Structures are given as structure tokens and as C-alpha cells.
């Protein structure tokens, strides 16, 4: 930049300070003005709250299999979309099904 007296101070005000920086999911930044990506998915709804006919039963192994991973762990709430109340009831049902050997505790080698 050139001052009034014609001296150059070494700054270049024409360039954007943030040129070359990327802000997004992988870039960090943490600002607030970022736009949502186009692959936005809707919030998951608890299937037990949505449908009153569906109940959590430890004897229903086919339903419990949807909430257990291949390794035998429970699927967390943020993945399954269950509410806290039904996630607790689901965990209790899985524990009961494991105790009477309907569902395995862990998956052993293949």
C-alpha cells in the first residue's frame, strides 16, 4: 500500500486475507456462518414413540437384532434415533434376552 507521501509500507490491501482457506466440515474454523451441505438428512424419530403398536419385548429377537451391532454391542441413541426412555427399555430387554441365551453377549471368532 502506498501512503500519501508515496512511501510503500509492504502491505497489499487488495488481497483477501482469507484467500486459500477453506471452511467446512473438514476445515475446522468453527465460525457460525457456514451453510449446511446439500446432503442434510431429517432427524430420526423414535420408532416406539411414533407407533404405539410396537412394543419392546425381550422375547422378540428379530426386533432386538436391529439395535445390536455385528459384534454384539448396543447401537447408541444418536445412531438408532430412539428417545432416552425407550433406549433404556431396549437395553433392559437386550440384557434379559442375553441372560436366557436368546441373544449372544459377544460374537466369537469366525
Backbone as a printed PyTorch tensor [residue, N CA C, xyz], in Angstrom:
tensor([[[  0.8520,  -1.1670,   0.0000],
         [  0.0000,   0.0000,   0.0000],
         [  0.8980,   1.2310,   0.0000]],

        [[  0.4630,   2.2400,  -0.6940],
         [  1.2390,   3.4650,  -0.7930],
         [  0.5540,   4.5310,   0.0480]],

        [[  1.3360,   5.1690,   0.9510],
         [  0.8030,   6.2430,   1.7870],
         [  0.6720,   7.5310,   0.9720]],

        [[  0.1830,   8.5800,   1.6160],
         [  0.0170,   9.8670,   0.9450],
         [  1.3480,  10.4480,   0.4650]],

        [[  2.3740,  10.1830,   1.2460],
         [  3.6730,  10.7550,   0.8620],
         [  4.3960,   9.9040,  -0.1840]],

        [[  3.7670,   8.7860,  -0.6390],
         [  4.3490,   7.9840,  -1.7090],
         [  5.2150,   6.8450,  -1.2230]],

        [[  5.2960,   6.6220,   0.0950],
         [  6.1320,   5.5460,   0.6250],
         [  5.3340,   4.2480,   0.6380]],

        [[  5.9870,   3.1830,   0.2150],
         [  5.3590,   1.8630,   0.1910],
         [  5.6700,   1.1530,   1.4950]],

        [[  4.6220,   0.6870,   2.2320],
         [  4.8710,   0.0720,   3.5370],
         [  4.8900,  -1.4620,   3.4850]],

        [[  4.7360,  -2.0730,   2.3170],
         [  4.8620,  -3.5190,   2.1740],
         [  3.5610,  -4.2770,   2.2850]],

        [[  2.4900,  -3.6180,   2.6570],
         [  1.2130,  -4.3080,   2.7630],
         [  0.5010,  -4.2940,   1.4330]],

        [[ -0.2740,  -5.3130,   1.1810],
         [ -1.0460,  -5.3800,  -0.0470],
         [ -2.5160,  -5.5340,   0.3380]],

        [[ -3.2490,  -4.4310,   0.3780],
         [ -4.6380,  -4.4480,   0.8370],
         [ -5.5950,  -5.0110,  -0.2000]],

        [[ -5.1400,  -5.2310,  -1.4250],
         [ -6.0280,  -5.7350,  -2.4660],
         [ -6.3260,  -7.2230,  -2.2860]],

        [[ -5.4100,  -7.9480,  -1.6560],
         [ -5.6030,  -9.3780,  -1.4770],
         [ -6.5400,  -9.6330,  -0.2990]],

        [[ -7.3540, -10.6680,  -0.4620],
         [ -8.2460, -11.0830,   0.6190],
         [ -7.4250, -11.8740,   1.6340]],

        [[ -7.5660, -11.5390,   2.8830],
         [ -6.7770, -12.1850,   3.9250],
         [ -7.1020, -13.6820,   4.0340]],

        [[ -8.3290, -14.0690,   3.7220],
         [ -8.7160, -15.4640,   3.8730],
         [ -8.6050, -16.2410,   2.5690]],

        [[ -7.9430, -15.7080,   1.5740],
         [ -7.8150, -16.4170,   0.3020],
         [ -7.0230, -17.6930,   0.5090]],

        [[ -7.5200, -18.7790,  -0.0530],
         [ -6.8330, -20.0430,   0.0910],
         [ -7.3040, -20.8560,   1.2730]],

        [[ -8.0330, -20.2630,   2.2000],
         [ -8.5510, -21.0000,   3.3400],
         [ -9.8880, -21.6010,   2.9760]],

        [[-10.1170, -22.7900,   3.5000],
         [-11.4110, -23.4240,   3.2680],
         [-12.0710, -23.6520,   4.6100]],

        [[-13.3200, -23.3490,   4.6770],
         [-14.0890, -23.5730,   5.8910],
         [-15.1870, -24.5500,   5.5630]],

        [[-15.3500, -25.5180,   6.3700],
         [-16.3750, -26.5270,   6.1440],
         [-16.2340, -27.5890,   7.2050]],

        [[-16.7190, -28.7880,   6.9010],
         [-16.6610, -29.8590,   7.8860],
         [-15.2290, -30.2920,   8.1480]],

        [[-14.4170, -30.3620,   7.1160],
         [-13.0760, -30.8710,   7.3300],
         [-12.0890, -29.7730,   7.6750]],

        [[-12.4510, -28.5300,   7.4440],
         [-11.5020, -27.4490,   7.6430],
         [-11.4760, -26.8870,   9.0350]],

        [[-12.4330, -27.2060,   9.8590],
         [-12.4680, -26.6370,  11.1970],
         [-13.0350, -25.2300,  11.1370]],

        [[-12.4420, -24.3210,  11.8420],
         [-12.9030, -22.9350,  11.8140],
         [-13.9050, -22.6640,  12.9030]],

        [[-14.9810, -23.3940,  12.9390],
         [-15.9580, -23.2790,  13.9940],
         [-16.7190, -21.9730,  14.0170]],

        [[-16.7240, -21.2270,  12.9290],
         [-17.4690, -19.9780,  12.8620],
         [-18.9370, -20.2390,  13.0710]],

        [[-19.7870, -19.5190,  12.5180],
         [-21.1860, -19.8080,  12.6460],
         [-21.9100, -19.5600,  11.3540]],

        [[-21.2350, -18.9280,  10.4180],
         [-21.9080, -18.5510,   9.1980],
         [-21.7770, -19.5530,   8.0850]],

        [[-21.4230, -20.7940,   8.4100],
         [-21.2690, -21.7920,   7.3660],
         [-22.6330, -22.2970,   6.9380]],

        [[-22.7660, -22.6000,   5.6620],
         [-24.0270, -23.1040,   5.1490],
         [-24.0640, -24.6140,   5.2900]],

        [[-25.2620, -25.1570,   5.4170],
         [-25.4180, -26.5990,   5.5250],
         [-25.1550, -27.2390,   4.1790]],

        [[-24.6500, -28.4450,   4.2370],
         [-24.3790, -29.1600,   2.9990],
         [-25.6940, -29.6300,   2.3960]],

        [[-25.6420, -30.0120,   1.1470],
         [-26.8520, -30.3970,   0.4380],
         [-27.3290, -31.7870,   0.8410]],

        [[-26.5020, -32.5850,   1.5120],
         [-26.9140, -33.9240,   1.9080],
         [-27.4700, -33.9430,   3.3310]],

        [[-28.2480, -32.9500,   3.7000],
         [-28.8630, -32.8520,   5.0180],
         [-29.9760, -33.8890,   5.1230]],

        [[-29.9490, -34.6710,   6.1840],
         [-30.9880, -35.6660,   6.3730],
         [-31.8740, -35.2510,   7.5430]],

        [[-33.1000, -35.7040,   7.5040],
         [-34.0280, -35.3120,   8.5540],
         [-33.7140, -36.0400,   9.8520]],

        [[-34.1710, -35.4650,  10.9470],
         [-33.9030, -36.0070,  12.2700],
         [-34.6130, -37.3450,  12.4270]],

        [[-33.9290, -38.2850,  13.0790],
         [-34.5030, -39.6060,  13.2750],
         [-35.5600, -39.5530,  14.3660]],

        [[-36.6150, -40.2890,  14.1400],
         [-37.7240, -40.3310,  15.0900],
         [-37.6920, -41.6610,  15.8270]],

        [[-38.0060, -41.6320,  17.0920],
         [-38.0750, -42.8640,  17.8720],
         [-39.2130, -43.7170,  17.3240]],

        [[-38.8860, -44.9230,  16.8880],
         [-39.9190, -45.7610,  16.2660],
         [-40.9410, -46.2540,  17.2750]],

        [[-40.5760, -46.2870,  18.5430],
         [-41.5130, -46.7420,  19.5680],
         [-42.4740, -45.6280,  19.9850]],

        [[-42.0200, -44.3800,  19.9260],
         [-42.9200, -43.2500,  20.1940],
         [-43.8590, -43.0120,  19.0180]],

        [[-43.3660, -43.2190,  17.8120],
         [-44.1660, -42.9520,  16.6220],
         [-45.2870, -43.9750,  16.4500]],

        [[-45.0170, -45.2160,  16.7840],
         [-46.0070, -46.2750,  16.5950],
         [-46.2750, -46.9360,  17.9420]],

        [[-47.4740, -46.6880,  18.4820],
         [-47.8140, -47.2360,  19.7930],
         [-47.9860, -48.7490,  19.7680]],

        [[-48.2620, -49.3210,  18.5910],
         [-48.4480, -50.7590,  18.4920],
         [-47.1330, -51.5170,  18.6860]],

        [[-46.0020, -50.8690,  18.3910],
         [-44.6960, -51.5010,  18.5590],
         [-44.2880, -51.4280,  20.0200]],

        [[-44.0040, -52.5730,  20.5860],
         [-43.5740, -52.5910,  21.9870],
         [-42.2250, -53.2930,  22.0810]],

        [[-41.5020, -52.9770,  23.1330],
         [-40.1900, -53.5690,  23.3520],
         [-40.3880, -54.8150,  24.1990]],

        [[-39.9820, -55.9560,  23.6510],
         [-40.1440, -57.2190,  24.3500],
         [-38.8610, -58.0190,  24.2130]],

        [[-38.3690, -58.5500,  25.3080],
         [-37.1050, -59.2820,  25.2570],
         [-37.2190, -60.5830,  24.4820]],

        [[-38.4510, -61.0800,  24.2750],
         [-38.6460, -62.3270,  23.5320],
         [-38.6810, -62.1160,  22.0230]],

        [[-38.7880, -60.8660,  21.5860],
         [-38.8220, -60.5460,  20.1560],
         [-37.3930, -60.3210,  19.6510]],

        [[-36.7180, -61.4130,  19.3230],
         [-35.3030, -61.3530,  18.9430],
         [-35.1130, -60.6400,  17.6140]],

        [[-36.0560, -60.7900,  16.6870],
         [-35.9260, -60.1400,  15.3760],
         [-35.9070, -58.6200,  15.5220]],

        [[-36.7010, -58.0920,  16.4410],
         [-36.7100, -56.6440,  16.6590],
         [-35.4370, -56.1950,  17.3750]],

        [[-34.9660, -56.9830,  18.3290],
         [-33.7600, -56.6230,  19.0610],
         [-32.5160, -56.6380,  18.1770]],

        [[-32.4900, -57.4740,  17.1420],
         [-31.3330, -57.5720,  16.2520],
         [-31.0580, -56.2520,  15.5340]],

        [[-32.0890, -55.4250,  15.3260],
         [-31.9140, -54.1270,  14.6640],
         [-31.1090, -53.1570,  15.5240]],

        [[-31.0670, -53.4020,  16.8170],
         [-30.4110, -52.4800,  17.7410],
         [-29.1200, -53.0520,  18.3280]],

        [[-28.6240, -54.1190,  17.7230],
         [-27.3760, -54.7320,  18.1660],
         [-26.4340, -54.8090,  16.9670]],

        [[-25.1700, -54.4240,  17.1680],
         [-24.1890, -54.4690,  16.0770],
         [-23.7370, -55.9060,  15.8250]],

        [[-22.8930, -56.0770,  14.8020],
         [-22.3870, -57.4060,  14.4710],
         [-21.5260, -57.9720,  15.6020]],

        [[-20.9160, -57.0850,  16.3590],
         [-20.0550, -57.5150,  17.4580],
         [-20.8200, -57.7470,  18.7550]],

        [[-22.1200, -57.4710,  18.7670],
         [-22.9350, -57.7240,  19.9470],
         [-23.1460, -56.5160,  20.8290]],

        [[-22.7230, -55.3390,  20.3750],
         [-22.9000, -54.1220,  21.1750],
         [-24.2390, -53.4650,  20.8510]],

        [[-24.7300, -52.6870,  21.7980],
         [-25.9610, -51.9330,  21.5580],
         [-25.6780, -50.7380,  20.6570]],

        [[-26.5800, -50.4590,  19.7520],
         [-26.4540, -49.2950,  18.8850],
         [-26.8190, -48.0580,  19.7030]],

        [[-25.9930, -47.0050,  19.6870],
         [-26.2910, -45.8250,  20.5060],
         [-27.5170, -45.0530,  20.0230]],

        [[-28.0370, -44.2220,  20.9050],
         [-29.2390, -43.4300,  20.6130],
         [-29.0810, -42.5340,  19.4150]],

        [[-27.9130, -41.9030,  19.2990],
         [-27.7260, -40.9460,  18.2040],
         [-27.7280, -41.6290,  16.8460]],

        [[-27.4430, -42.9360,  16.8070],
         [-27.4870, -43.6860,  15.5620],
         [-28.8870, -44.2510,  15.3280]],

        [[-29.4510, -44.8820,  16.3550],
         [-30.7400, -45.5530,  16.1910],
         [-31.9100, -44.5770,  16.1610]],

        [[-31.7810, -43.4340,  16.8280],
         [-32.8580, -42.4490,  16.8390],
         [-33.8610, -42.6630,  17.9550]],

        [[-33.5770, -43.5530,  18.8780],
         [-34.5020, -43.7920,  19.9870],
         [-34.4690, -42.6350,  20.9780]],

        [[-35.5820, -42.4550,  21.6730],
         [-35.5910, -41.4840,  22.7630],
         [-34.9420, -42.1390,  23.9820]],

        [[-34.6420, -41.3580,  25.0090],
         [-33.9290, -41.8690,  26.1780],
         [-34.7370, -42.9360,  26.9060]],

        [[-36.0210, -42.7190,  27.0110],
         [-36.8890, -43.6650,  27.7190],
         [-36.8840, -45.0310,  27.0440]],

        [[-37.0430, -45.0330,  25.7250],
         [-37.0930, -46.3040,  25.0060],
         [-35.7070, -46.9260,  24.8440]],

        [[-34.6620, -46.1240,  24.8340],
         [-33.3130, -46.6910,  24.7780],
         [-32.9990, -47.4510,  26.0680]],

        [[-33.4360, -46.9170,  27.1990],
         [-33.2460, -47.6310,  28.4730],
         [-34.0340, -48.9350,  28.4900]],

        [[-35.2790, -48.8790,  28.0070],
         [-36.1040, -50.0890,  27.9640],
         [-35.5140, -51.1180,  27.0020]],

        [[-34.9520, -50.6470,  25.9200],
         [-34.3220, -51.5360,  24.9420],
         [-33.0820, -52.2090,  25.5310]],

        [[-32.2850, -51.4400,  26.2710],
         [-31.0970, -52.0060,  26.9180],
         [-31.4900, -53.0700,  27.9380]],

        [[-32.5510, -52.8160,  28.6660],
         [-33.0330, -53.7900,  29.6420],
         [-33.4980, -55.0710,  28.9420]],

        [[-34.1990, -54.9230,  27.8220],
         [-34.6760, -56.0860,  27.0780],
         [-33.5210, -56.8920,  26.4970]],

        [[-32.4920, -56.2170,  26.0280],
         [-31.3240, -56.9210,  25.4920],
         [-30.6140, -57.6790,  26.6100]],

        [[-30.4940, -57.0570,  27.7750],
         [-29.8780, -57.7500,  28.9100],
         [-30.6600, -58.9990,  29.3000]],

        [[-31.9810, -58.8850,  29.3170],
         [-32.8150, -60.0450,  29.6510],
         [-32.6910, -61.1360,  28.5980]],

        [[-32.6720, -60.7410,  27.3200],
         [-32.5440, -61.7240,  26.2380],
         [-31.1790, -62.4010,  26.2810]],

        [[-30.1580, -61.6830,  26.6990],
         [-28.8320, -62.2940,  26.8210],
         [-28.7880, -63.3080,  27.9610]],

        [[-29.4680, -63.0030,  29.0490],
         [-29.4400, -63.8910,  30.2090],
         [-30.1070, -65.2390,  29.9220]],

        [[-31.1150, -65.2570,  29.0640],
         [-31.7560, -66.5410,  28.7370],
         [-31.2960, -67.0570,  27.3710]],

        [[-30.1870, -66.5280,  26.8840],
         [-29.4810, -67.0260,  25.6940],
         [-30.2790, -66.8890,  24.3940]],

        [[-31.1020, -65.8540,  24.3020],
         [-31.7630, -65.5690,  23.0320],
         [-30.8600, -64.7330,  22.1310]],

        [[-30.0380, -63.8830,  22.7610],
         [-29.1100, -63.0020,  22.0480],
         [-27.7180, -63.2370,  22.6570]],

        [[-26.6890, -63.3680,  21.8180],
         [-25.3520, -63.6010,  22.3770],
         [-24.7750, -62.3720,  23.0420]],

        [[-23.9190, -62.5930,  24.0420],
         [-23.2290, -61.4690,  24.6880],
         [-22.2200, -60.8700,  23.7230]],

        [[-21.4120, -61.7070,  23.1100],
         [-20.4360, -61.2660,  22.1100],
         [-20.4150, -62.2810,  20.9810]],

        [[-19.8800, -61.8490,  19.8500],
         [-19.7260, -62.7470,  18.7200],
         [-18.2980, -63.2760,  18.7650]],

        [[-18.1800, -64.5930,  18.8410],
         [-16.8470, -65.1910,  18.8810],
         [-16.3570, -65.4660,  17.4680]],

        [[-15.0490, -65.6820,  17.3280],
         [-14.3470, -65.8130,  16.0470],
         [-15.1030, -66.5080,  14.9240]],

        [[-14.6530, -66.2080,  13.7220],
         [-15.3010, -66.7980,  12.5380],
         [-14.3260, -67.6000,  11.7450]]])
